[in-house]
Amino acid sequence: MNKEYVYLIAEELYLNANKHVLCNRNWLFAIYKALLVENEGDTEPIFWTKYNQWKIDHNCRAAKTKAKKNNTQIVTFNISIENENDAILQVVFKKNSAIIPAIKCHYKIGSFPNEMWEIKNPNNESILLSAFEKDQLFKSSIEWDANDEVETTIEVIEPTCEPSILYVPNERKKRMNDDQVRDMKFTALNVLLDQIRETYHHIEDENQKSYLQVVVGAAIFYLPCLNSHFNGFISINALKGYLKKERRVKDHIYPRKLAAKELLTKKFTLEELKERYHDHLAQFMYITSSENSILVNYYEEYENHDQAMEAFQIEKFPTVDAEKFSSHNELDKFLLYLNDKNVHNKSKEEIMELLTAFRTHLNI
């Protein structure tokens, strides 16, 4: 099957799933991969590339670009649910002004490779957290609410399988902006917290409490991570390493489990939850992969993130809080400025002088 068709089918299934609390962008290329496995016999392993991305994510975005270039769109989309683990899709495409005959596509829960949650990238992250998330992805992606259907009449191809759901792709749903999707996730998390907080307080077994913290921490992990959450700092090692084409990783000042503990301890309104998340819980700085491993669960021994960094001799840059980077954009411009400055043997004080010179140059 044409890869651009596979992408558009994956996108439609992903849009079905976007109301689920766990939904995140990884679901799009996970679905894309499952469709390729089932319909094309795709056997390419899941792996992390030297360009700091999942290969299947790169392939998915390439198919999207091709679909846009060819002005390929879905005209009708039919979901025939065989059972809880299997669905058959019949899709009619339009390429420029030409209608493509209906294409049948199989979609099965068993087509998602285990590698999606077993293979980790250098930041110890997988495409999906577990088989449980895969199950939630599949189930939510084939659900459809008849109230979402737009009032449009077009000629459709009669489905060959029963029972089925036939609908015109919902343009209003496709236009759902990022803020609306984020709000739904915050609302869902707040409902979850309100439902389990009292139970959490009454649990005496620390292992059970720890498990609930992990579960809520996973939900926090899937809240939006924005450039605005960058706290203005990078470690000296990450700065120098990045200039040598090495990876820098995001280190959250509040580890997910610690953030979960806070949210389970105190009741928040929806607006308070959003504010606490954006202003504190989502804040991150850049460090190296090895530094990130060292700082895991730092709060078990140290009062705060800065104290832990000092104990592990991780140098933070800029060295003065008042001089921190004003934005992600400023950091990237400074790194570009350093490209020809040979900073690898320079001290943090010398690099601070370069930061002053950089800012002076910008003001001029």
C-alpha positions in Angstrom: 0.0 0.0 0.0 1.2 3.5 -0.8 3.0 5.0 2.3 1.1 8.3 2.0 -2.2 6.3 2.2 -0.9 4.5 5.3 0.0 7.8 6.9 -3.5 9.3 6.2 -5.2 6.3 7.7 -2.9 6.4 10.7 -3.7 10.1 11.2 -7.5 9.4 11.1 -7.1 6.7 13.7 -4.9 9.0 15.8 -7.6 11.8 15.7 -10.1 9.2 16.9 -7.8 8.5 19.9 -6.9 12.1 20.8 -9.4 12.4 23.6 -7.8 9.7 25.6 -5.8 10.9 28.6 -2.7 9.0 27.6 -2.8 10.1 23.9 0.5 11.7 22.8 2.2 12.3 19.4 4.0 8.9 19.7 0.6 7.3 19.1 0.6 8.6 15.5 3.7 6.9 14.3 3.0 3.8 16.5 -0.3 3.4 14.5 1.6 4.0 11.3 4.0 1.2 12.1 1.3 -1.2 13.1 -0.5 -0.6 9.8 2.8 -1.2 7.9 3.4 -4.4 9.8 -0.1 -5.8 9.1 -0.5 -4.7 5.5 3.0 -4.5 4.1 4.8 -7.2 6.2 7.1 -4.5 7.5 9.9 -6.1 9.5 12.2 -3.1 10.1 13.2 -3.1 13.8 12.4 -0.2 16.1 15.5 1.9 16.7 16.8 5.3 17.7 18.8 7.1 15.0 21.9 9.2 15.3 19.7 12.2 14.5 18.0 11.8 17.9 14.7 10.5 16.7 12.9 7.2 16.2 13.4 5.9 12.7 9.7 5.1 12.3 8.9 8.7 13.4 11.1 9.9 10.6 9.4 7.6 8.1 6.0 8.7 9.2 6.8 12.4 8.7 8.2 11.6 5.3 4.9 9.9 4.3 3.0 13.0 5.6 5.2 15.3 3.5 4.5 13.1 0.4 0.7 13.2 1.0 0.8 17.0 1.3 2.9 17.3 -1.9 0.5 15.1 -3.8 -2.6 16.8 -2.3 -3.9 13.4 -1.2 -6.9 13.4 1.1 -9.4 10.9 2.6 -12.9 11.1 1.1 -14.6 8.3 3.1 -13.4 6.2 6.0 -15.1 3.0 7.0 -14.3 1.1 10.2 -15.6 -2.5 10.4 -15.0 -3.8 13.9 -14.5 -7.6 13.7 -13.8 -8.1 17.4 -12.0 -6.3 20.2 -8.6 -7.0 18.7 -9.3 -6.6 15.0 -10.8 -4.1 12.6 -11.0 -3.7 8.8 -10.8 -0.3 7.3 -12.2 0.7 3.9 -10.9 4.0 2.7 -11.5 6.1 -0.4 -8.8 8.7 -1.3 -8.7 11.7 -3.5 -5.4 12.5 -5.2 -5.6 16.0 -6.6 -9.0 15.8 -8.4 -8.9 12.0 -9.0 -10.8 9.6 -6.8 -8.9 6.4 -5.9 -11.0 3.2 -5.7 -11.7 2.0 -2.2 -8.7 0.4 -0.4 -9.1 -2.3 2.3 -6.7 -2.1 5.2 -6.4 -4.5 8.2 -5.8 -3.0 11.6 -5.0 -5.3 14.5 -3.9 -4.9 18.1 -1.3 -7.7 17.5 0.4 -5.7 14.9 2.1 -3.3 17.4 5.6 -4.7 17.9 6.7 -5.4 21.5 9.8 -3.3 20.7 7.6 -0.2 21.1 7.8 -0.6 24.8 10.9 -2.8 25.2 13.4 -0.7 23.2 14.6 2.4 25.0 16.4 5.5 23.6 19.4 7.0 25.3 17.1 9.0 27.6 15.6 5.7 28.8 12.3 6.4 26.9 10.3 4.0 24.8 7.6 4.8 22.1 4.9 3.3 24.4 5.2 2.8 28.1 3.8 -0.7 28.1 1.4 -3.2 26.5 -1.3 -1.6 28.6 -0.8 1.7 26.8 -0.9 -0.2 23.4 -4.3 -1.7 24.4 -5.6 1.8 25.3 -4.3 3.2 22.0 -5.9 0.5 19.9 -9.3 0.7 21.7 -9.6 4.4 21.6 -8.4 4.7 18.0 -11.4 2.6 16.6 -14.0 4.3 18.8 -16.3 6.8 17.1 -19.0 9.0 18.3 -21.9 9.5 15.8 -22.4 13.0 17.2 -19.0 14.0 15.7 -20.3 13.4 12.1 -20.5 16.5 9.9 -23.6 17.2 7.8 -22.1 16.4 4.4 -23.5 14.2 1.7 -21.2 12.5 -0.7 -21.2 9.4 -2.8 -19.8 6.5 -0.7 -18.6 3.0 -1.5 -20.8 0.3 0.1 -18.8 -1.6 2.8 -18.1 -5.3 2.4 -18.0 -6.1 6.1 -20.6 -5.8 8.8 -21.1 -4.3 11.4 -19.5 -1.1 10.3 -19.2 2.6 11.0 -19.1 4.9 8.0 -18.4 8.6 8.3 -16.9 11.5 6.5 -13.6 12.6 8.2 -14.5 15.3 10.6 -12.8 18.6 9.6 -13.9 20.3 12.8 -12.1 17.5 14.8 -9.0 17.9 12.7 -9.0 21.6 13.5 -8.9 21.0 17.2 -6.1 23.2 18.3 -3.3 22.3 20.7 -4.7 24.2 23.6 -8.0 22.3 23.4 -6.1 19.0 23.4 -4.0 20.1 26.4 -7.0 21.2 28.3 -8.7 17.8 27.9 -5.6 16.1 29.3 -5.4 18.5 32.3 -9.1 17.9 32.9 -8.7 14.1 32.7 -5.8 14.2 35.1 -7.6 16.4 37.6 -10.6 14.0 37.6 -8.2 11.0 38.1 -6.5 12.8 41.1 -9.8 13.7 42.7 -11.0 10.1 42.4 -7.9 8.4 44.0 -6.5 11.1 46.4 -8.6 10.0 49.4 -7.8 6.4 48.8 -4.1 7.3 48.5 -4.2 9.1 51.9 -5.7 6.0 53.6 -3.2 3.5 52.2 -0.6 2.5 54.8 1.5 0.2 52.6 4.4 2.2 51.1 4.7 -0.1 48.1 1.0 0.6 47.2 1.6 4.3 47.6 4.7 4.2 45.5 2.8 2.4 42.8 0.1 5.1 42.7 2.8 7.7 42.4 4.3 5.9 39.4 0.8 5.7 37.7 0.1 9.4 38.3 3.7 10.2 37.3 3.1 8.5 33.9 0.0 10.6 33.4 2.1 13.8 34.2 4.7 12.5 31.7 2.1 12.8 28.9 1.2 16.4 29.6 2.6 18.9 27.2 6.3 19.7 27.3 6.8 23.2 25.8 9.9 25.3 25.1 8.5 27.8 27.6 9.2 25.2 30.3 12.9 25.6 29.8 14.2 27.1 33.0 17.1 29.0 31.4 20.0 26.7 32.4 22.2 24.1 30.8 25.1 22.1 32.3 28.6 23.0 31.2 29.2 19.4 30.0 26.0 19.5 28.0 26.9 22.8 26.4 30.4 21.6 25.4 29.0 18.2 24.4 26.3 19.7 22.2 29.0 21.6 20.3 30.6 18.3 19.5 27.3 16.9 18.2 26.6 15.0 21.4 23.1 14.7 22.8 21.7 17.0 25.4 18.7 15.7 27.4 15.9 17.4 29.3 16.2 17.0 33.0 13.0 17.9 34.9 13.6 19.8 38.1 10.6 18.0 39.6 11.0 14.2 38.9 7.6 12.8 37.8 7.2 10.6 40.9 7.9 13.6 43.2 5.4 15.7 41.2 2.8 12.9 41.5 3.3 12.8 45.3 2.6 16.5 45.5 -0.5 16.3 43.4 -1.8 13.4 45.4 -1.2 15.1 48.7 -3.0 18.4 48.1 -6.3 19.1 46.2 -6.0 21.5 43.2 -8.6 23.1 41.2 -8.2 22.7 37.4 -6.7 26.2 37.0 -4.4 25.6 40.0 -3.2 22.3 38.5 -2.4 24.0 35.2 -0.6 26.8 36.9 1.4 24.5 39.2 2.4 22.3 36.2 3.5 25.1 33.9 5.3 27.2 36.6 7.0 24.4 38.5 6.4 20.7 37.7 7.2 21.0 34.0 10.4 23.0 34.4 13.5 21.5 32.9 17.1 22.3 32.1 19.6 20.6 29.7 22.2 18.1 30.9 24.1 15.1 29.5 22.7 11.6 29.4 25.1 10.5 32.1 24.3 13.4 34.3 20.6 12.6 33.9 21.2 9.1 35.1 23.1 10.4 38.2 20.2 12.7 39.1 17.5 10.1 39.0 15.5 10.2 42.3 17.9 12.9 43.7 15.2 14.0 46.1 15.7 10.8 48.2 19.0 12.2 49.5 19.0 15.9 48.7 16.7 18.8 49.5 16.6 20.3 46.0 17.9 19.9 42.5 20.6 22.5 42.9 22.0 20.8 46.0 22.1 17.5 44.2 23.9 19.0 41.2 26.5 20.6 43.5 27.0 17.2 45.3 27.5 15.4 42.0 29.8 18.2 40.7 27.5 19.1 37.8 28.2 22.7 36.8 25.2 24.8 35.8 25.4 27.5 33.2 24.9 30.5 33.3 26.6 30.6 36.7 24.4 33.4 38.0 20.6 33.1 38.2 20.1 36.6 37.0 22.0 35.8 33.8 20.0 32.7 32.9 18.8 32.4 29.3 15.6 34.3 28.7 14.3 31.7 26.3 15.0 28.5 24.4 15.7 30.6 21.4 18.4 32.6 23.1 20.2 29.4 24.2 20.2 28.1 20.6 21.5 31.4 19.2 24.3 31.4 21.8 25.3 27.8 21.0 25.5 28.9 17.3 27.6 31.8 18.4 30.0 29.4 20.2 30.6 27.2 17.1 33.9 28.8 16.2 35.0 29.8 19.7 36.8 26.5 20.7 35.2 26.4 24.2 36.1 22.8 25.0 39.0 23.8 27.2 37.5 27.0 28.6 36.3 27.4 32.1 32.7 28.3 33.0 34.0 31.8 33.9 35.5 32.2 30.4 32.3 31.0 28.8 30.4 33.5 30.9 32.5 36.2 29.4 31.5 34.9 25.9 27.9 35.1 27.0 28.3 38.8 27.9 30.0 39.4 24.6 27.2 37.6 22.8 24.5 39.7 24.4 26.4 42.9 23.8 26.7 42.0 20.2 22.9 41.3 20.0 22.1 44.7 21.6 24.3 46.4 19.1 
